[in-house]
Amino acid sequence: METFISAPFGNYIKPKHCTPVTGTWTLYSRGNRLLALAKSLRYNRKLGGWQNKLCLPNRGVDVGLSKILPYEILSIAQVNEDDFKLFSKIIPLDQNIEVNLSCPNIDSNSWNDARYFTETYLRQYCIAKVGPLTTLEQLKFLIDELGYTQIHFSNTLPLSNNRGGVSGKILIPYTKELIRLVRDNWGDKIEIIAGGGISHINHVTEYMTAGANHISIGSVCFHPIKLWKLLKALQ
């Protein structure tokens, strides 16, 4: 089992026994990440998760590529049409990547263009990160048509009325259902990374029992003591 530190936390938190995912990077700069966090991030007690409307603030993929270490994973997202096509010309063919297809704050129909990254087999990781509302039909397209064999469940749950998205324990039932859909339809052919609401080793056991191969931790990073205890338990 591999433990991933999801983006954007992977930019800053890099435990020795985990794999950081850096980004999420867009083709061009979209502002300061820490400033955007200060403006939009808040804890939604009613939903039991962290709500944000960040819109992928970052300094652009050129900066990401200049900073990334060989064992890390580059998370990328498409904002405008053909961004993924341009990404495929910039990113080295052996660079580990996570293709973010599920940011609730970006209006981009990027699934078709995600095909550019499965044309090479030089990467150890070529992960598709999808949202909690992903359908079976979308999974069939992602797996059978585009050729993705590594999938990360699941990204932020989108909220109505342009309120951004929420992450945390609210994602657990969605992620478990997506794991079930994949195992029922593709067996063990797909490598699943489970994330959402992991703050205790019991959550890890729950996801692994459901059929995940690996885990990804994110919002627990807002709680240093919980994070330290979780990472210690995972060693």
Steps between C-alpha positions, in 0.01 A plus 500: 500500500624846406405812694460814289489855634241661275541836329533774609627358830771306317668830418584553866474169689748234391536212749773252409265202473237678287474619141413870466271616220591858407277761343237500380680678215334672208666602176542860612507679835168548680613696804626435851382177664544608862314827442213312334486259795477788745215656303278200430581207730270435795372204698135417431372344823166406348668292229793391713766604251721775364329731251694700243476679170868514414482466119844334486734787599859418403804648327474294180632163389846630404557585866361162603734313269799702622431406863379139481717218629536170308279296734220759522183518291398803296128581525365690198165644397356643179342846512470580129443277199820332378689560828555127544632475146753771581582333833581179313766685300657659808499222758772232461364161394637335814364759744248357747173692473151525645243636257244698698166457323284614786564848635152635585617859460614469138255476210703283264395202291839332518423127490548455126838673507621279784580239233832671427658362817429130453696484175825422684583215738813661644327635811466301821194709581250646256204560729157638419350690795122511479217644705260329740207528257675309220262259325551146376475627141779750567714228654448283192618787281799570723609136523384333178537792260781712643699215651547617859588221742578714807214705644480725804161515677394761582540873467296779658120469504356791298244723669203667335463870417865548412612451861810297419553158648545315827744226602547281805297219655198587283687328215533158667173341375555639150853364480394157629220482242741587218739230621213252491405603145854441375547169676160373380569595138878468454612276784862551600608648167483856634732647762288709739621785718239578766473841662252714683457534874805300606604624844555171688652161423149350522401700192796349317389149599145582388614605154739209459227255603271660241754419229747789476867438416637826637384800701524876463489739793403864471283706734645330810808709422313795653532319836874448576446270800252275318732495199801405712306216667373372165841508335654320800233229476570459129875442541 
